[in-house]
Amino acid sequence: MSFQLSAGVNVTEVDLTTVVPTVSTSAGAHVGQFTWGPVETRFLVDTEVKLADRFGKPDSNTFTSFFSAANFLAYGNQLRNTRAANSASKNAVANTAPAAPLLIKNEDVYELNYYTGQGDFGSFAARYPGALGNNLKVAVCGSANVFSSNATLQASATANSTLVGALTVNTTGNTAPYVRPGDYVKIATNPYLQVASANATAIILASALTVAVTGPGMILRKWEYADQFDSAPGTSSYAAGKSGANDELHIIVLDENGGITLTPGTVLEKYPFLSKGIDAKSNDGSSIYYPVVLFGQSKWVYFGDHDPLGTNWGSTVTGTTYTDVTVAQRLSLAGGSDQSVTSGDFLRGWDLYINGDVVDVSLLIAGEADATVSTYIINSLAETRRDCVAFVSPSRASCVNNVGLEADTVVTYRNTLPSSSYAFMDSNWKYQYDKYADTYRYLPLNGDIAGLCVRTDTTRDPWFSPAGFDRGQIKNVVKLAWNPSKTDRDTLYKNGVNPVATFPGDGTVLYGDKTLLSKPSAFDRINVRRLFIVLEKAIARASKFSLFEFNDEFTRAAFLALVNPFLRDVQGRRGIFDYRVVADETNNTPEVIDSNRFVGDIYVKPARSINYIQLNFVAVRTGVSFDEIVGKF
């Protein structure tokens, strides 16, 4: 406390209530190939529905990645997912011939390079790269005149209501600047009918008139999507208060071809009463400037440039009367493409998870990763971070349609991977129903195995084994690619591969809990590895509050008071058999203190899972006492 120079009362408080915190053990991480979504960025998903909404439904190129993530979410609700994409992939754009191939990976890239309209791709671009963006259409109603108006033209042709298909209605005036394809027109007492095309003297309707036109009649016109909005755009209250006018516009985003929703023309998003003014705001103070709103809210498109007919769009609203455009923008996006994802593309995605101080994950889901990617996940992430476990599966070719050679081929694949207690390998692929394509797919099991760890965390604790008939039941299995026999399981297990097998009446079960550590050690079991991850992670977080304190008896006693109750609780929950914590003058010698260090030694006897059961049945004669023979065999 500070020294006082005159009489007074100085109040301080010392917080000695610090405890070892609870740490996350169930958060997963996955990098995969998807049809949609941000590239090379982490996104938290908690359900399969949200996964499909953000990263697109699976197709024939992306189903293994999609279901690896979805299968994990069948057990847990915390997955950080990252989309990997080839740098040759492109976003669909309004201008099909931009100055350079366009790849906007994610929001950060857009904000840095295109946010102010400096791109050369037309008025709009698809939010993310991929062919899925080619289904998008954006329509903009830039003024009240575009929304609806009465024609000064007179229909002079006679039309018979019995005609079907396209119908031409001749006019006495120039319709070209007034009526546009997609608009709806009402001629005389007919209902509104859509315009297929228009020229200087005629309107070609997409369907026949229902009431014959026998003479001149007024033509009413409205924007194609006028019925989606309450009224025409006009002047916002913000612009009106600053002597501005005609700043509002409507925007609608559609699935033009049906590739997104399976129904062509489905409305994906609509934005009423946005503003062309860069400084325009709503009553609650939020921006209504349409590029800003699209950037913050749209899942499908980015702003690229203003309507070329709107010469003062994007200026401040004070005293500005915005161009009264007469033609709606109707823009079909094109040029989006997907390219094959390489190992290097996956590695760039996994690089987002290298730093444990930045992103807290515990379970790394490899999906359908080759040996190069799997090795990178193990060596560069799990072994470097030392607070998570990598889950890998053998190659598809090792398991699917490899009859009689599966065990040996899986072991061969395992031998391409490093030895590590921070990695866990299963032995199989499963056959699963794909509800999106109404078909069946073979899928790697590592997403499920990581999910079993989540279920174990939920029902017991991380230091319990996720294997066995109680906690090791695999979900959504039609059949396994191969069902290992006892001999196969022996071959797999002695090489550090954990069998997954189907037992009649007992389901499909994870039947092993070994890590990929080659040397005999307590850490060759996943329950021990995850136990130490929890202990090290939790105690390290609690210990950081001792930094810059004095290395004296008080600090050491506080450390013991912090750690001992935590370990006692873990012992009570069957995680360890015994423990001891040492933090005194024996390990904090004068040399340690003088080097500004603190040493705490924590000795732990971890609990071990049962992997082998020996049942001895001894037949005994009637007259023999059990006391004479118990323990003799």
C-alpha angles and dihedrals in degrees: 000000000000122000114251120225096201139022116296147108120267117192123203133165133209120209112219095159097095115135135181105273128231111256131207115257102160104059113117133202127203136175118197150144115273138172095235144009139075117320123229096000132109117247125181116226127178104181139031088245091059090045091056092043094054102031102029133248117296123265133182091285100043107033096102092055094042095050094042086061095038093050090054089051089055086073103029142022106220118080128150104208128193128192117221118204138175114254088234091066116108140208118237110249141190091237106057092198106052120173091259137007104285122228116167102177099184147334094286092056092048094048092049098045112018111020096104094047097265092135124104100222105099128254098322143018132195111264094237137019121267144085090271088078091065088077093064126107125182122199124189127194104199102182146009090261090058091048095057142327144160118257122235086208125102125219108231103175128092117233128192117222091219092068117105132201125019115000129194119220112193118216137197096228141048106283097175099091092040111042119045133186110275094030121119120233132193114208117192109312096339120116119253110288127189121252116235094187141333138207136179096289107018146049116212110207124208090227140018126277114258094209121045118245110220100172146358116325139169117264117219119197135193136179116268093247099034092119090061091066133058096231145340122294115258135148121332119229088243093056093042089056090055097045092259125135143195095016100137128099139169125229127193128184119204142185093237099181101030095243091127104040100014088240116094114228096023113157109239100176138355130192117195126198100004120160137243089209115101093215099039117131139186124239091271092055098253120132119264094182101129100229089052093047093049091049093050101039115019120098092189116038146032128210114251109169141341125266104280089226090059100076097176100039112130095034124118116276100233107116093343123136104195122225111277097226116198101200128067119228112240108179126178111199119226142164097064114143143173124217130195112279114235131206088257090056090054092048092055088054093050091050087074088070101048096096111071091190090062103041125026111213131146107184121053112200112203097188113188095348125159122228092269094056094040092051091049092051091050100042103032100036115019097035093041098046094037091196102088142048126233117222117205137173131205120262119280091244090058093059112021119075092347096119116190095000100069100104095049093043093049090050090049089053091048090055090062089064127078128253110260139149087211093067134073126192128196126200108229157044124228133219110235137175116252106210092188095062098023092237141101125259138191110233136182116253102222092097089056093046091053086047090056088059089054091050090049090052089051099046099033128350137293091260092064117093114255091212132092140052094300103050103007102073112134117218131222098019121155090173140324123256085240134356110223118224124221089268091050091048090052090052093049098044098050087055094051097258115131113224121228110200140170117232118194109254093004102070132226111323141185100238103190142042106198124134121217091261107129101198120076107262143131085256092066086085121075095220091059093045092050091045091058092044088057094045095046095043096047098042092044090054092049093046095056089077088067091063113119093013120120119273094233138123093276094055092045091050090049090052092052091047088052100047104035097064090048093052091043088056092049089050090051089052090054097252097122136019097214142343145186131199121204122191110147142101091297093070099019096062124172088263091055092047093047090052090057093247136131124206127202118178115202117190117195135181103204122213114248128220120233111251101162130040122195116194115189117198113192122190111215131193117248096250098048120103115230089222089066095057109027109115094013096101 
